[in-house]
Amino acid sequence: MSRVFVIAEAGVNHNGSPDLALALVEAAARAGADAVKFQTFRAEAVISRSAPKAQYQMRTTGATESQLEMVRKLELSRDAHRMLADRCKTLGIEFMSTPFDMDSARFLADDLGVRILKIPSGEVTNGPLLLGIARLGKPSILSTGMSTLEEVALALGVLAYGYLGESAPPGEAAFHNALTSERGRAILADKVTLLHCTTEYPAPYDQVNLRAMDTIAAAFGLPVGLSDHTVGTAIAIAAAARGAVAIEKHVTLDRSLPGPDHLASIEPDELAAMVAAIRQVEQALGSPLKQPVQAELANRIIARRSLVAAVPVRMGDAWTEASLACKRPGSGLSPMRYWELLGKPAERDYLTDEPVLPE
């Protein structure tokens, strides 16, 4: 199995503070994550004044302010983005961010030169944004929370159309043609990773449905990972064991901080433990072949048994259930030949526990 790409989702857990965002970068790097991801947006370009908060947002931030007011306080300036990207380079961790509008996407791709653009679950049906991001030519990771397979297919069609630089008028027919064409499938395989996701914070364990990762992979033939919103790290580790190519997990410096996502996040020590466990899973998955591995070879003789004389046996005596036993070590005749020897004469004298020699 190839290395699982672990994304520490800092998101908006900086609460609008560049210093807190910088501390999240440093915590993610210490924990061994491959990337730390933020969110890049202009609140007014994404959220209308009438947009309500989600229930989990009202639980964590109250119901008096609007979603727009809440999110406006969570913006990071362009200069803060540059500072964070530079710090990531210094620490050897990849800087990522999710753009929620095309101006932000162009800033990330063209100004900061990010390698991968993350598309969140809420934008699966945002055709214009999907098309604009694909036309930037960067690889993308698409979260699929709240989506049906049909909605994911349509989103992939838009991405394929954009990546291919198609000139036909955009629309469902053109997107379908792009998705089902040989060129479209090839470019999606080269550019797109899908993440299974349950869009609730925290997500209930019984609604995660990790087996849907297999369904998504079979439907689209693309690499699949998990964006995990559950409490703790067990589900992320289980996803790695099921073959996830990428794991995204929200991280905070302190779950008790105010803000919409802190409560459903893990803290730095938990992130470090999760990364370590995922690396152990990578090693443990190993080969699909079922055969003795190097570490076992010396133990086979110790743990297995051989046929031995249960009592003293004289040459010519017939082997019986009373005179033939199976005991360690396993350096002699296999006990699988037990029934073959019953009733046959011993070819020489044997002492108790002496290995039976092959005929």
N, C-alpha and C positions, 0 to 999 in steps of 0.2 A: 504494500500500500504506500502511496506517495504521502508526503507530509501534509497534515491537516493545517489549513490556513486559519489561524486563530485571530479573530478581530475583537479587540477590546472596544466595546461601544461606549465611548464617553458621552456621545450624543449631546444633550443639553445639561448634563449633570455638573457643568461648570457654573450654572446659575447666572451666566452672563459675565463672570469674572475671568479675565485672561490669566490671572495668577492661579486660580483654581483649575483652569483648563491645562495650564502648564504642569501642575502637580499631577493631574490625571495622566498626562503623557509620560511623566517620569515613573509613575506607579505601574503603568502598562508595560513599559520597557523593563523594569525590574522583575515583573512577573513572568517575562518571557513570551509575551504575545508577539505575533508577527506584525500586527498593525494596530493602530489606535484610530478610531473613527469619530468624527464630529458631525455636526449638521450645519449646512450653509444655506441661508435663506434671508429674504426680506419679508418680514411678517405680513406687510400689506399686500405683497404680491401673491401670497398663499392663502390667507384667511380673510373672509369677509367679516364685517362688523357683527353680523347676525349669527355667526357660527357658534354653536354651543360647545361646551366642554364635554369630553367623555366622562363616564361615571368615575373611572379611576383617577382622572385629573381633578374632579371635584372632591374626591376623597382626600387627595394629597395636597391640594392647593386652595380648596374652598370653592364656593359657588358664586361669590359676589362679583369677582372680576370675569370678564369675557375671555374666550380662548385667545382672541387677538391681543388683549392686554397681557395675558400670561406669556404668550410666545414672544411678544415684542421685547420683553425683559431678558429673553434668552438668546438674543442675537449676539454674535461676535463680529467685531470689525474686521475689515480686510487686513489691516495691520496685525491684528491678533492672529489671524490665520497664518500670515507669513511667519510670525514669531514661532508659532506652533510647528509649522512645517520645518523650519530651520532647526528647532530643537529635536525633532524626530530624526533628522539627518545625523545630528551629532550623536544621538543615542542608538542609532542603528535600528530604529523601528519605523515601519512604513506609515506615512501620514495618509489618511483617507478622510473623506467627508461625503455626506449625502447632500446633493443639491436638490432644492425644492422648487427652483425656478431656473429658467434658461440663463439669466444673467449670472446666477451663482454657478451654474454648470460651466459656463465659459470661463469664469474666473478660476475655478478649480483646474480645468483642463489646460487653459492657455497661459494663465499667469503663474499658477503654482505648479503646473506640470504633474498633477497627480496621475498615477499609473492606471487606477481603476476607479470608475464611478459607481457608487452604490445607489440603487433605485429602491425606495422603500415600498412596503406593501400598499400604502395608501395611494400610490401613483400607478398601480397596475392598469387602471382604466384611463389614465391621463395620456391619451394618445399624442397630443402635441408635444408634451414634455418627453415622452419616450422617443419620439421621432427626432427631436432636437438633440437629445443626448446621443442617440446612435450616430447622427451625422457628425458628431465630434470625433468619432472613430476610436474612442477609447474602449477597452474591455469594460464590461459592466457586470454587476452582481444584482440580481433581481429578487427581492423578497416577495413571497406569494401569499402572505397572510390574507385572510378574508376572501380568497379567490377560488373560483371553480377552475377545473381544467380548461374549460372553454375560454374563460377570461385570460388565463395564462397563455393559451395558444394565440389569442388575438394580440396580446402584448408582444409576444415573440415575433408575430408577423410584422408588427410595426417596427420592432428593432431590426429584423432582417431587412425589411424595405429600406430603412435608414442606413444601415451598414453597407448595403449594396449600392447606395447612391442612385436608386431607381428614379427615373424621370416620369413614369406614368403617373397620372393624377392619384394622390393618396385616397384610400378608401378600403373597405373590408375586402373587396375582391383583389385589389393590388397587394394587400397585406397577406392574404391567403396564398396568392401565387408566390410571393417572396418566401413565405414559410415553407412551402412544399417543394420549392425548386431545389435542385442539387446544390447550386451556388448558395442559396439561402441557408440550407442545413449546414453546409460546410462553414459558413462564416459565423453562424450561431455557435457551432461547436468550438470555434476558435475564440470567440469573444464573450460568451455569456455563461455565467454560473447562476443556477437557481437555488434559492433558499426556501425550504419549507418553514412555515412560521404560523404560530397561533397569536393573533393580534389581540392580546389582553395582558394587563399588567397588574399583578403577576398572572401568568397563564395557568389554569388548573391542570394538574398532571393528567387527569382522565380526558382532557380535550386536546392533548398534544398530538396524538396519532402519528407517532414516528414512522409507522409503516407507510404513510403517505409519501415519504421520501422515495420509496421503491416505485410507487405508482407514478410519481413525477418523472423519475429517471426513465422508466419504461415508456412513458408517453412521448417524451421529447428527445431522448438520447443525449441529454446534456448532463454535465456534472451537477450534483445536488448536495447541498449542505443544510444547515439549520441555523435560523435566527431564533435563539432561545430566550423566552421571557419567563420561564418558571423560576420558582424560588430554589436556590441552591445550585449545585453543579452536576447532579447525577444525570439529568436528561442530556446535557451537552456531551458528557462522557459516553453515554449510551449511544448517542447519535454518531460519535466517532467510531464506535464499535460496529455500527450498522453501515459504515462506509461513507459518512459525510466527508466531503472534500474541504469544507469550510465551516467554522463555528463562529457565530457572532453572539456576544454576551454583554449585556449592559454592565458597566462598572462604575462605582462611586467611591469616593474616599470615605463616606460615612452615610449609611442608610438613613440616619435620623435627620439629615439635612433637609431643608424645605425645597420643594420642587416636584414636578410631576412624575419623574422616573426613578428617583433615588430608592424608593421602597422596594421596587422590583429589580434592583441591581445587586451585584455582588461586590464585596469590598476587596482591596488589593491582595490580602492574604488568601482569600478564596480563589481569586483569579490565578494566583501562582499555583495553588494546589490543583486547579482545574487544568491548567496548561501542562503541569507535570503528569497528571493522570492521562491526558490525551496522548502525550508522547509515549507513555507506557503502553497504551492501547495500540498505537501505531506499530510498536515493536511486536506486541503480542499477536497481532493479526497474522503476520507472517505469510507462510505458503499455504495454498489449498491442498497440497499433497499430504496424505496421511501415511507417514512412515516414521521410523525412529529418528529422532534428531540427535545431534552430536552430544548434547548434555545427558541424554538417556543411556547411551551405549554402555557405559561402564556399570550402570545400575541393572541392566537386564540380567546378568549372571547372578547378582546379589538377590534380586527380588523374585526371580522366577525359580521353578523347581525342576528337578530331574527324577528319573526313576531310580530307586535304590532298593536294596534288599531290606525288608522290614524285620527279618529275623535271619539267623544263619541258614544258608541254603547250600545243599550238596549238589555237585554236578549231576545232572540227570533228573533232579527233582523238577516236577512241573511247577511253573509259576502260578500262584493262586492269589486271591484277594488278601489272604492273610500274610503272604510272603513278599508282596510287591507294594511299595509305598512311593509317594511323591513328596520329596523334601528338597529344600534349598541346599546348595546353590543350583543354578540352572545351567551348569557347564556340561551336563551329561545328556543322556537320552531324554527326549521330550516326553512329558506325561501324555501327550496325545497318542503315543504308541502303547499305552497301558493295555488296552483291550487286545491289541495285536499279540502281546506277549502271554496273556493268560492261557494256561494249558500247555504252553510250549516248555520243553525241558531246558533247564539251566545248562549252559555250555561249560561251566566251571564252578568251583566253590565260591561262595560269597559270604563275607562277614556282615553283620548288622550295619546298616547305613552305607555299605559300599555301593558305589554307582554301578548300575547295570550297564554292561558294555553292549554296543550294537552287535548284532549277529553278522 
